[in-house]
């Protein structure tokens, strides 16, 4: 596999190689559901697993979250785990935690050794340096993300978001937006291609909903290094079952280069 200079290795997986990685989300409400989903997803052999912990009803209990993460680690084997607590303002579930309490949860989970990557949103910029410091301390890769469930900003704004993520110390920059027209989908792809030329870290981009579904399949041609696919349950609009994504990628990446 060809490895770009911006690629990073997480366990045995290269993010930023010549093909996009497939990431399957886990969205269970309790430990039993989380671990059950993880077991079924592992059988489908994604490159990455994302635990969307904002769906977890016991998210206020750091010990319960860490214990569940450790059990997921054993189930996942060598598959990297991305830990995400998506904020309500960027499409996540309401949770009973302040940003300060979320910081303590992040440290507990990073310290557990169970996770490999942590997603945090650029919108919380005052807290980003602290998150960057703790991820470095525990050897966890940082994804700094931007989500817009209302519309698609201009190409220039999207590129600026990804550049901002790099400047803030991200290992990976992520941007997910909602299209209203096919033109909006093209804006996202154009922004990805342009950012690939300017930004020296891996990018994850997507246009959400059914209109943007093509970006989850062909985004790798423009520079997106990870696509999110349904293993058991969807965590965002427009996600496609992992089996269909794998089939489509095998064709697109073979003939589209």
Secondary structure as GFF3:
##gff-version 3
##sequence-region A 1 257
A	DSSP	beta_strand	3	10	.	.	.	ID=ss1
A	DSSP	beta_strand	13	17	.	.	.	ID=ss2
A	DSSP	beta_strand	21	26	.	.	.	ID=ss3
A	DSSP	alpha_helix	31	42	.	.	.	ID=ss4
A	DSSP	beta_strand	48	52	.	.	.	ID=ss5
A	DSSP	three_ten_helix	53	55	.	.	.	ID=ss6
A	DSSP	alpha_helix	62	76	.	.	.	ID=ss7
A	DSSP	beta_strand	80	84	.	.	.	ID=ss8
A	DSSP	three_ten_helix	88	90	.	.	.	ID=ss9
A	DSSP	alpha_helix	99	111	.	.	.	ID=ss10
A	DSSP	beta_strand	117	121	.	.	.	ID=ss11
A	DSSP	three_ten_helix	122	124	.	.	.	ID=ss12
A	DSSP	alpha_helix	125	137	.	.	.	ID=ss13
A	DSSP	beta_strand	141	148	.	.	.	ID=ss14
A	DSSP	alpha_helix	155	167	.	.	.	ID=ss15
A	DSSP	beta_strand	172	178	.	.	.	ID=ss16
A	DSSP	alpha_helix	182	198	.	.	.	ID=ss17
A	DSSP	beta_strand	202	208	.	.	.	ID=ss18
A	DSSP	alpha_helix	213	218	.	.	.	ID=ss19
A	DSSP	three_ten_helix	219	221	.	.	.	ID=ss20
A	DSSP	beta_strand	226	230	.	.	.	ID=ss21
A	DSSP	beta_strand	240	241	.	.	.	ID=ss22
A	DSSP	alpha_helix	242	255	.	.	.	ID=ss23
###
